[in-house]
Amino acid sequence: MPSSMRPGPGLLPFVAAQPLVDHHCHAVLGGGGAAGLTAEQALVDAGLFSPAQARELTGQPDTGSCQDMTDLVVERARAARAAEPREWP
């Protein structure tokens, strides 16, 4: 999981106790975004987190994985480019 999606230290016991919460959070966040909710509102409305927990999770972005994500995107783009034909029909 990218570090930008990892829960803060205070939430680790809560998340560890719910193995499906990661998958469910993605679905809740996607649906909440489509409904115009903030991530914090969506998580609380779904009953996954208390308001305090959701604030801790969403209050400050963790940019620690940005470099890794960029490297992965560039690597995939290079692989896709290498798989393309040299000349297009």
Sequence and secondary structure as in RCSB ss.txt:
>XXXX:A:sequence
MPSSMRPGPGLLPFVAAQPLVDHHCHAVLGGGGAAGLTAEQALVDAGLFSPAQARELTGQPDTGSCQDMTDLVVE
RARAARAAEPREWP
>XXXX:A:secstr
  GGGS  GGGHHHHHT TTHHHHHHHHHHHHHHTT  HHHHHHHTTSS HHHHHHHHSS  GGGHHHHHHHHHH
HHHHHHHHS SS  
